[in-house]
Amino acid sequence: MSDRESIFVLRRGYVSLFPLILGLVGVGAPQVGSGLEMIRFGIASLSQDDPLFGTGENYWRGALWININYLLLGALHEIHMVREGSYQQLALEIYAELRNNIIKRFTRKPVFCGRYSPGGGKGLRSHPFTGWTALVVLIMAEQYHHLALQ
């Protein structure tokens, strides 16, 4: 393989949930259930089950990003509040747990960083970073701008 040749590598992480976040799969779709189950503590850039999780430079291999979690919370809010489907209760449970975890991190120690560790929510790099991290205020107010493509 040449240096310029691209290959596709399947990894589970926040990219796996983009169809849900964008409303491209139905609530009862099997992919939704398995995707929702993987984000109990917050959605990381790479699944904790992946062998590359937390290795190397680690910028894209496990950190939590508030902007992605905000988008996911918006989709979960839409599922449990508006849509009918077999995963409504699971969406509500994960929504409540994810939202509470994010709010606890910021009320305990309000540090605005670019990303956070998946283990305990410690701020990583880029401090202070009030760009997308300010979305935590909208999370607290439960103000989501749904992005579903319909």
N, C-alpha and C positions, 0 to 999 in steps of 0.2 A: 504494500500500500504506500502510495506517495504521501508526502507531507501535506499536500493540498486536497487529498481525498477525504470526504466526509463519511462518517458512519453513524447509524442510529443506535443508541444504547438505551434500553428500557430501564428506567429508574422510577421508583415511587417517591413522590413528594408533592409539593403544591401544584405542580403542573398537572398531576393526575386528576385534580379536582376542578380544573378549568371548565370542563363540560358542565359540571354542576353549577359553578359560580356564574357562568354565562347563560344558564337556563337551557342548554342544548340537549340535555337528557331529562327524561321524565322522572318524577319523584319515585315511581315504583321500579325504575331501572335497576338491575342488579349491580351495576357499577356504582350507583349512588350509595347503597348500603355498605359495600366494602370500602369505599372511599371515606365515608363518614366515620367508620369504625377506627380508621388509622389516625385520627386527629384529636384524640381525647384531651391532650394537654395543650394543644396549639399546633397549627400546621407549620411544619418546618420545611425548609427548602429541599430537604432530602429525608426520606423515611429513616427512622432510627434502626430499622431492620436491615438497611442496606449496608454491605461491607465497606462502602466508602464514607459512610456517615462519620463526621467529625475527624476525618483524616486529612493529611496534607495541610494546605493553606487554610482550608475550612471555611472560606468565605461563602460558598454556595453549597456546602455539604452538611447542613444541619441547622443553621441559624433560623430563628423566628423573625419574620418581617411583619410589622404591624399593618402595612398596606394590604398584604395578601390576607391576613387574618380578618381585616375589616371587610374585604370583599366576600370572604367565606361566611362571616357572620351575617352579612346582608342576604346571602342566598339561603342560609339556614332559617333566618327570620321569615323570609318569604315562604319557605316550605311549611313551617309549622303554623304560620298565621293565615296563609292564603290558600295554598294548594291542597288538594285532597290526594292522599296516597298512602301507601303502606309504610313509609318511613317518616311520617309526621311526628310520631312520638320520639323516635330516635333523634330526629333533627332538633326537637325541642330540648331534649336532654343534653345533647352536645352543644347546642347554642348556649344554654344556660351555664354549663360548665366552662366552656371556652370564654365566654364574656366575663364571667366571674373571675377566672384566672387572670385575664388581662387587666381588669379593674384592680384586683388585689395587688398586682405588681406595681401599678402606678400610684396607688394610694399609700402603699407601704413605703416606697422610695421612688418619688416621681423623677425618674431620670429619662430624659429624652435622647435616645441613641438611635442610630440607623438600623440596628438589629439587636437581637437578644438571644441569650443562650437558651436552648430548649430544656435544659435540666432545671434551672431555678429562675430563669428570667432575668439574669444579670445582663446589664447593658454592655454591648460590645462596640468598640470603636465609635467614630463619628459622634462625639459628644461636645456640646449640645447639638442635637439634630431635631429641629422642630418642623421639618418638612412633613412627610407622610406620618411621622410618629404623632403629630397633633391629631390624627384621626381617632386617637383614644378618647377625645372629648365627644366625638360623634357616637362612639361605641357606648360611652356612659349614658348618653341621651337617647340611645336606640334610634338614631337617625341614619338610615341607610338609603342609598340611591341605587335602586336595583338596576342591574346591567343586563338582564335577560334579553336575549335576541328573540323577538317573537314575530 
